[in-house]
Amino acid sequence: MDIRTIEWKNKSIKIINQTKLPLKLEYLYIKDLKTLWRAIKELKVRGAPALGAAAAWGVYLGIKDSKAKNFADFSKDLEKVAKYLASCRPTARNLFWGIERMCSIAVRNQQEPVSLIKKLLFKEAQKIIEEDRQTSRRIGRYGAKLIKDKDTILTICNAGILATIDYGTALGVIYKAKEEGKRLKVYACETRPLLQGARLTTWELKKKGIDVTLICDSMAATLMQQGKIGKVIAGADRIAANADTANKIGTYNLAVLSHYHKIPFYIAAPHSTFNLRIKTGKDIPIEERNSKEVTGLFFKRPITGRNIKVFNPAFDITPQHLITAIITDKGIIRPPFIKNIVKILK
Amino acid sequence: MDIRTIEWKNKSIKIINQTKLPLKLEYLYIKDLKTLWRAIKELKVRGAPALGAAAAWGVYLGIKDSKAKNFADFSKDLEKVAKYLASCRPTARNLFWGIERMCSIAVRNQQEPVSLIKKLLFKEAQKIIEEDRQTSRRIGRYGAKLIKDKDTILTICNAGILATIDYGTALGVIYKAKEEGKRLKVYACETRPLLQGARLTTWELKKKGIDVTLICDSMAATLMQQGKIGKVIAGADRIAANADTANKIGTYNLAVLSHYHKIPFYIAAPHSTFNLRIKTGKDIPIEERNSKEVTGLFFKRPITGRNIKVFNPAFDITPQHLITAIITDKGIIRPPFIKNIVKILK
């Protein structure tokens, strides 16, 4: 399977429309910033690392036709684009990381002509894509060491090919373990409300020949009670300096269950997901999304009556003491986290 | 709101078709046993106490046209009906309780003419209905003592009017507390896969004027982390002699979360839900249901690809050490459960 979640093609950002999966593999060619903004908001492209790449291409898309003749003017255009993109989704760190990295390339080359800065920005976005491919594979290599033959792994949401460029973080660990010849069984939480586990994770794991069983989110506890889960591996949208981790709603639930059942609980994420200026999870902004995601069962006919109040946070915070280790592209980080995060990421 | 989940009308069992709620309040008039069997299987009528009543009327429906002239023949017909009804759903204790109670009426009156036995069975079913109404209200009275003004209660599935005749067990406690003038806030877990919380609990709580907020099952942990849940109250499908409790899948998850967050976790159920011959939860049979309930999002278009493996247990077992107390129609049972269950239920 040679699938790329996001790439530059025909003067546009080519993405898989993930809201159509698994029933249809549809590609979108995005030629303007507003369409990209909507695509990110509507989760046509999603997953923290993929959002880093989407943001980078988004910055390029936003400034490539800038009419600025000097850096001062160009900088104003760039800032507008950056601000607009950053307003799209508040939690995923990689989105901001991608924007910041692009902006710093411009600033570092401000003495160059605008036309060259544009070219450098194009190259930087390509570099981010290529780095993500390597990063995922490095996470896979480190993480696979934790996986035993005949292991059973529980995961939530989608931290795979579709959340990165072409390999994955949590699922990258699984792919690498499989490449090493280990026999695995994976349980995928469906991940309400938007069912990324049911729609995306089962789709890509099956394509990769991994034995996957789908469960509703509320069934994980029973599997653990029955001794059927060897470890939990989840992705991350943002990790604070103390290792508190924001990830898809339901992750904290799994962390508490793992703690109670004495099951190792791992986070897998690239270094770009860390936000060391944020000390703890308390300061990570949590996106609350439209109530219709809950009352309308994935944008279809209503399932509740009208005007039912809904609480719909897209993410939750798993406190660091519930995390066994964080699998990164620079190595596996174990407690004490505050010390070891700095040591390994430096 | 004067709603009855199940009653005898026009020579048929009149039920609310709960699969149509909340979009449509449709009544079904069931005139034969096979239709009732299917209605129970497809959850058109559901909820442990309501199933006790449905089973009782089912027995009557099954034997009312028996051509038996003596008890020996009648008994064979009755046994066939009982066996058929008992094959419908394996977990809910009340289904068997209803059947057994009807059968014992027949046995106790075996010297009477068959026509009279039929009449006595009709009366017994009516009595079960009337008793359930009182039982729910007694549970409500005992349970309401545990509720404080401005309390916030989390519940799962539907243990309300629609799970009983007209009041509820877990929700009965909430109705009674509200009648006593207490201000309450309720969070309802949507309860995947069949969404009884989203469809039924929000519907009846709203009709009763209770402040209810719907969440996905995976969001309960976050609410508890934020200190927003005062207590959890769930119903039960079967309770073993040691208080291990089978209830809707996801209940055990909430029990573990409550334990971790030091939140009281209550079960509310009538005495007919107890099965004292079963020592622990290990011996409670758990119904596993069709995988399409998970892959097809409540019987609509598929959300996963084809042939995705699914684990779909309808219930889970909450071990007794995670239960703060059981609210019954005979009083509140607290640990040590083995001793106190016998003492209070006797």
Boltz contact constraints between the chains, C-beta under 6 A:
constraints:
  - contact:
      token1: [A, 22]
      token2: [B, 305]
      max_distance: 6.0
  - contact:
      token1: [A, 192]
      token2: [B, 216]
      max_distance: 6.0
  - contact:
      token1: [A, 193]
      token2: [B, 216]
      max_distance: 6.0
  - contact:
      token1: [A, 195]
      token2: [B, 303]
      max_distance: 6.0
  - contact:
      token1: [A, 198]
      token2: [B, 303]
      max_distance: 6.0
  - contact:
      token1: [A, 198]
      token2: [B, 304]
      max_distance: 6.0
  - contact:
      token1: [A, 199]
      token2: [B, 303]
      max_distance: 6.0
  - contact:
      token1: [A, 202]
      token2: [B, 304]
      max_distance: 6.0
  - contact:
      token1: [A, 202]
      token2: [B, 308]
      max_distance: 6.0
  - contact:
      token1: [A, 203]
      token2: [B, 305]
      max_distance: 6.0
  - contact:
      token1: [A, 213]
      token2: [B, 309]
      max_distance: 6.0
  - contact:
      token1: [A, 213]
      token2: [B, 311]
      max_distance: 6.0
  - contact:
      token1: [A, 214]
      token2: [B, 308]
      max_distance: 6.0
  - contact:
      token1: [A, 214]
      token2: [B, 310]
      max_distance: 6.0
  - contact:
      token1: [A, 215]
      token2: [B, 311]
      max_distance: 6.0
  - contact:
      token1: [A, 216]
      token2: [B, 192]
      max_distance: 6.0
  - contact:
      token1: [A, 216]
      token2: [B, 193]
      max_distance: 6.0
  - contact:
      token1: [A, 216]
      token2: [B, 294]
      max_distance: 6.0
  - contact:
      token1: [A, 217]
      token2: [B, 217]
      max_distance: 6.0
  - contact:
      token1: [A, 217]
      token2: [B, 218]
      max_distance: 6.0
  - contact:
      token1: [A, 218]
      token2: [B, 217]
      max_distance: 6.0
  - contact:
      token1: [A, 218]
      token2: [B, 249]
      max_distance: 6.0
  - contact:
      token1: [A, 218]
      token2: [B, 250]
      max_distance: 6.0
  - contact:
      token1: [A, 218]
      token2: [B, 253]
      max_distance: 6.0
  - contact:
      token1: [A, 219]
      token2: [B, 249]
      max_distance: 6.0
  - contact:
      token1: [A, 221]
      token2: [B, 252]
      max_distance: 6.0
  - contact:
      token1: [A, 221]
      token2: [B, 253]
      max_distance: 6.0
  - contact:
      token1: [A, 221]
      token2: [B, 256]
      max_distance: 6.0
  - contact:
      token1: [A, 222]
      token2: [B, 316]
      max_distance: 6.0
  - contact:
      token1: [A, 249]
      token2: [B, 218]
      max_distance: 6.0
  - contact:
      token1: [A, 249]
      token2: [B, 219]
      max_distance: 6.0
  - contact:
      token1: [A, 250]
      token2: [B, 218]
      max_distance: 6.0
  - contact:
      token1: [A, 252]
      token2: [B, 221]
      max_distance: 6.0
  - contact:
      token1: [A, 253]
      token2: [B, 218]
      max_distance: 6.0
  - contact:
      token1: [A, 253]
      token2: [B, 221]
      max_distance: 6.0
  - contact:
      token1: [A, 256]
      token2: [B, 221]
      max_distance: 6.0
  - contact:
      token1: [A, 256]
      token2: [B, 257]
      max_distance: 6.0
  - contact:
      token1: [A, 256]
      token2: [B, 260]
      max_distance: 6.0
  - contact:
      token1: [A, 257]
      token2: [B, 256]
      max_distance: 6.0
  - contact:
      token1: [A, 260]
      token2: [B, 256]
      max_distance: 6.0
  - contact:
      token1: [A, 294]
      token2: [B, 216]
      max_distance: 6.0
  - contact:
      token1: [A, 297]
      token2: [B, 297]
      max_distance: 6.0
  - contact:
      token1: [A, 303]
      token2: [B, 195]
      max_distance: 6.0
  - contact:
      token1: [A, 303]
      token2: [B, 198]
      max_distance: 6.0
  - contact:
      token1: [A, 303]
      token2: [B, 199]
      max_distance: 6.0
  - contact:
      token1: [A, 304]
      token2: [B, 198]
      max_distance: 6.0
  - contact:
      token1: [A, 304]
      token2: [B, 202]
      max_distance: 6.0
  - contact:
      token1: [A, 305]
      token2: [B, 22]
      max_distance: 6.0
  - contact:
      token1: [A, 305]
      token2: [B, 203]
      max_distance: 6.0
  - contact:
      token1: [A, 308]
      token2: [B, 202]
      max_distance: 6.0
  - contact:
      token1: [A, 308]
      token2: [B, 214]
      max_distance: 6.0
  - contact:
      token1: [A, 309]
      token2: [B, 213]
      max_distance: 6.0
  - contact:
      token1: [A, 310]
      token2: [B, 214]
      max_distance: 6.0
  - contact:
      token1: [A, 311]
      token2: [B, 213]
      max_distance: 6.0
  - contact:
      token1: [A, 311]
      token2: [B, 215]
      max_distance: 6.0
  - contact:
      token1: [A, 316]
      token2: [B, 222]
      max_distance: 6.0
